[in-house]
Amino acid sequence: MTKRGNEKKFSRDPKGSAPTKTTTTTTTNSADPVCTPLKPLPTLFKVLLVGFAIWLGALLTLYFQTVYPLRHAPSTDAAATRPGASALPSAPR
């Protein structure tokens, strides 16, 4: 009967079972935490996606109700249409 460590190691090569040369010089520390991959959670993804869409819609609504009309409103000031004229009110003399 042979000990476990004395058996020849065979590769999983589909073309043949040639012995492999394995020399393990690395040591594993049992204190290192083992990282397991996270499971995908499709329900959480959908909830976060809906929340993001609502947040983006709220931001766009606020923009179009506050900033956009001021930026693209037709100007009624005649001084602002002249080249070099300022839209600021002129000071009293």
Sine and cosine of phi, psi and omega as CSV:
sin_phi,cos_phi,sin_psi,cos_psi,sin_omega,cos_omega
0.00,0.00,0.69,-0.72,-0.05,-1.00
-0.97,-0.23,0.41,-0.91,0.07,-1.00
-0.98,0.22,0.35,-0.94,-0.07,-1.00
-0.89,0.45,-0.64,0.77,-0.08,-1.00
-0.97,0.25,-0.22,0.98,-0.07,-1.00
-1.00,-0.03,-0.06,1.00,-0.02,-1.00
-0.96,0.27,0.53,-0.85,0.05,-1.00
-0.96,0.29,0.66,-0.75,0.02,-1.00
-1.00,0.00,0.72,-0.69,0.03,-1.00
-0.92,-0.40,0.62,-0.78,0.00,-1.00
-0.98,0.20,0.27,-0.96,0.05,-1.00
-0.99,-0.13,0.52,0.86,0.03,-1.00
-0.93,0.37,0.82,-0.58,-0.05,-1.00
-0.94,0.35,-0.31,0.95,-0.04,-1.00
-0.99,0.13,-0.31,0.95,-0.02,-1.00
0.06,-1.00,0.24,-0.97,0.00,-1.00
-0.95,-0.32,0.96,0.27,0.02,-1.00
-0.99,0.12,0.60,-0.80,0.04,-1.00
-0.91,0.42,0.62,-0.78,-0.01,-1.00
-0.99,-0.15,0.49,-0.87,0.05,-1.00
-0.99,-0.14,0.98,-0.18,-0.02,-1.00
-0.92,-0.38,0.86,-0.51,0.12,-0.99
-0.83,-0.56,0.92,-0.40,-0.02,-1.00
-0.99,-0.15,0.93,-0.36,0.03,-1.00
-0.96,-0.29,-0.19,0.98,0.00,-1.00
-1.00,0.06,0.61,-0.79,0.06,-1.00
-0.92,-0.38,0.63,-0.78,0.02,-1.00
-0.99,-0.16,0.70,-0.71,0.01,-1.00
-1.00,-0.09,0.81,-0.58,-0.04,-1.00
-0.95,0.30,-0.18,0.98,0.02,-1.00
-0.99,0.15,-0.26,0.96,0.02,-1.00
-0.93,0.36,0.73,-0.68,0.02,-1.00
-0.95,0.30,0.60,-0.80,0.03,-1.00
-1.00,-0.01,0.84,-0.54,-0.02,-1.00
-1.00,0.01,0.82,-0.58,0.08,-1.00
-0.96,-0.28,0.64,-0.76,-0.01,-1.00
-0.92,0.39,0.50,-0.87,0.01,-1.00
-0.97,0.24,0.54,-0.84,0.05,-1.00
-0.99,0.11,0.64,-0.77,0.09,-1.00
-0.94,0.35,0.69,-0.73,0.01,-1.00
-0.88,-0.48,1.00,-0.03,-0.08,-1.00
-0.90,0.43,-0.52,0.85,-0.01,-1.00
-0.93,0.38,-0.69,0.73,0.03,-1.00
-0.89,0.45,-0.64,0.77,0.04,-1.00
-0.87,0.48,-0.69,0.72,-0.01,-1.00
-0.91,0.40,-0.63,0.77,0.02,-1.00
-0.90,0.43,-0.70,0.71,0.02,-1.00
-0.92,0.40,-0.58,0.82,0.04,-1.00
-0.91,0.41,-0.67,0.74,0.04,-1.00
-0.91,0.41,-0.66,0.75,0.05,-1.00
-0.88,0.47,-0.66,0.76,0.04,-1.00
-0.90,0.43,-0.66,0.75,0.00,-1.00
-0.90,0.43,-0.65,0.76,0.04,-1.00
-0.90,0.43,-0.69,0.73,0.01,-1.00
-0.89,0.45,-0.69,0.73,0.02,-1.00
-0.91,0.41,-0.65,0.76,0.05,-1.00
-0.89,0.45,-0.62,0.78,0.03,-1.00
-0.91,0.41,-0.66,0.75,0.03,-1.00
-0.90,0.43,-0.68,0.74,0.02,-1.00
-0.91,0.41,-0.61,0.79,0.04,-1.00
-0.89,0.46,-0.72,0.70,0.03,-1.00
-0.89,0.46,-0.63,0.78,0.01,-1.00
-0.90,0.44,-0.74,0.67,-0.07,-1.00
-0.95,0.30,-0.33,0.94,0.04,-1.00
-1.00,0.00,-0.36,0.93,-0.08,-1.00
-0.91,-0.41,-0.81,0.59,-0.15,-0.99
-1.00,0.05,-0.70,0.71,-0.11,-0.99
-0.87,0.50,-0.69,0.72,0.00,-1.00
-0.91,0.42,-0.56,0.83,0.00,-1.00
-0.95,0.31,-0.51,0.86,-0.05,-1.00
-0.98,0.21,-0.54,0.84,-0.11,-0.99
-0.90,-0.44,0.34,0.94,0.04,-1.00
-0.98,0.21,0.62,-0.79,0.05,-1.00
-0.92,0.38,0.70,-0.71,-0.03,-1.00
-0.99,0.12,0.73,-0.68,0.02,-1.00
-0.97,-0.23,-0.09,1.00,-0.02,-1.00
-0.99,0.16,0.84,-0.54,-0.03,-1.00
-0.95,0.30,-0.48,0.88,-0.03,-1.00
-0.93,0.36,-0.46,0.89,-0.03,-1.00
-0.97,0.25,-0.24,0.97,-0.01,-1.00
-1.00,-0.01,-0.28,0.96,0.02,-1.00
-0.98,0.22,0.61,-0.80,0.05,-1.00
-0.91,0.40,0.73,-0.68,0.03,-1.00
0.99,0.12,-0.08,1.00,-0.01,-1.00
-0.99,0.12,0.51,-0.86,0.01,-1.00
-0.98,-0.18,0.53,-0.85,0.05,-1.00
-1.00,0.09,-0.08,1.00,0.01,-1.00
-0.96,0.27,0.51,-0.86,0.05,-1.00
-0.93,0.37,0.56,-0.83,0.00,-1.00
-0.99,0.17,0.51,-0.86,-0.05,-1.00
-0.98,0.22,0.53,-0.85,0.04,-1.00
-0.93,0.38,0.51,-0.86,-0.02,-1.00
-0.99,-0.13,0.00,0.00,0.00,0.00
